[in-house]
């Protein structure tokens, strides 16, 4: 989401955090960065994760469904991006 679209109210942000139940959950690392791949409402996502426990969760991870806290990140290069803040 671009900052311009938010400021001009073209896009309305009702809240910046969502707790969702997802399917096809896959945790992995790409170029030493934490990534989470999942399906929500029949849409596939691949988002970065800032969960401080990511490595511990990845080491013991076995399930294919789960709950995620999705956050709208701070402005970065003119856009706000979704991130996985917590893996539950």
C-alpha positions as CSV (number, residue, x, y, z in Angstrom):
1,X,0.0,0.0,0.0
2,X,1.4,3.3,-1.0
3,X,1.7,6.1,1.5
4,X,0.0,8.4,-1.0
5,X,-3.1,6.1,-1.2
6,X,-3.4,6.1,2.6
7,X,-2.9,9.8,3.0
8,X,-5.4,10.6,0.3
9,X,-7.9,8.2,1.9
10,X,-8.1,6.2,-1.3
11,X,-7.3,3.2,1.0
12,X,-8.8,3.2,4.5
13,X,-6.8,1.3,7.2
14,X,-9.3,0.1,9.9
15,X,-6.6,-1.6,11.9
16,X,-3.0,-2.5,11.6
17,X,-3.0,-5.9,13.2
18,X,-5.0,-9.0,12.3
19,X,-5.0,-12.5,14.0
20,X,-5.8,-15.1,11.3
21,X,-6.0,-18.9,11.0
22,X,-4.1,-20.0,7.9
23,X,-3.6,-23.2,5.9
24,X,-0.6,-24.6,4.0
25,X,1.7,-22.9,6.5
26,X,5.4,-23.1,5.6
27,X,8.3,-21.5,7.5
28,X,11.6,-21.1,5.8
29,X,14.7,-18.9,5.4
30,X,15.7,-17.1,2.1
31,X,18.9,-15.2,1.9
32,X,19.2,-15.4,5.8
33,X,15.8,-13.7,6.1
34,X,12.8,-15.3,7.9
35,X,9.8,-16.0,5.5
36,X,6.3,-17.4,6.0
37,X,4.3,-18.9,3.1
38,X,0.6,-19.6,3.7
39,X,-2.9,-19.6,2.3
40,X,-5.6,-17.4,3.7
41,X,-9.1,-17.1,2.1
42,X,-7.9,-19.1,-0.9
43,X,-5.1,-16.5,-1.5
44,X,-1.4,-17.5,-1.3
45,X,1.0,-15.2,0.6
46,X,4.7,-15.2,1.1
47,X,5.6,-12.6,3.8
48,X,8.7,-11.7,5.9
49,X,8.5,-12.5,9.6
50,X,9.8,-10.4,12.5
51,X,8.8,-13.0,15.2
52,X,11.7,-13.0,17.6
53,X,11.1,-16.8,18.2
54,X,11.2,-17.7,14.5
55,X,14.3,-19.9,14.7
56,X,12.9,-21.9,17.7
57,X,9.5,-22.3,16.0
58,X,11.2,-23.3,12.7
59,X,13.3,-26.0,14.5
60,X,10.3,-27.7,16.0
61,X,7.8,-26.9,13.3
62,X,5.5,-29.9,12.2
63,X,2.0,-28.6,11.5
64,X,0.5,-27.3,8.2
65,X,-2.1,-25.0,9.8
66,X,-1.7,-22.2,12.4
67,X,-2.5,-18.8,13.6
68,X,-0.5,-15.7,12.6
69,X,-0.5,-12.1,13.7
70,X,-0.2,-10.0,10.6
71,X,0.9,-6.4,10.9
72,X,1.0,-3.5,8.6
73,X,4.7,-2.4,8.7
74,X,6.0,1.1,8.9
75,X,6.7,3.2,5.8
76,X,9.5,1.8,3.7
77,X,10.4,3.4,0.4
78,X,7.0,5.0,0.0
79,X,5.0,1.9,0.9
80,X,3.6,-0.1,3.8
81,X,4.1,-3.8,3.6
82,X,2.4,-6.7,5.5
83,X,4.6,-8.7,7.8
84,X,4.1,-11.7,10.1
85,X,4.7,-10.3,13.5
86,X,4.0,-13.5,15.5
87,X,3.6,-17.1,14.7
88,X,1.2,-18.9,17.2
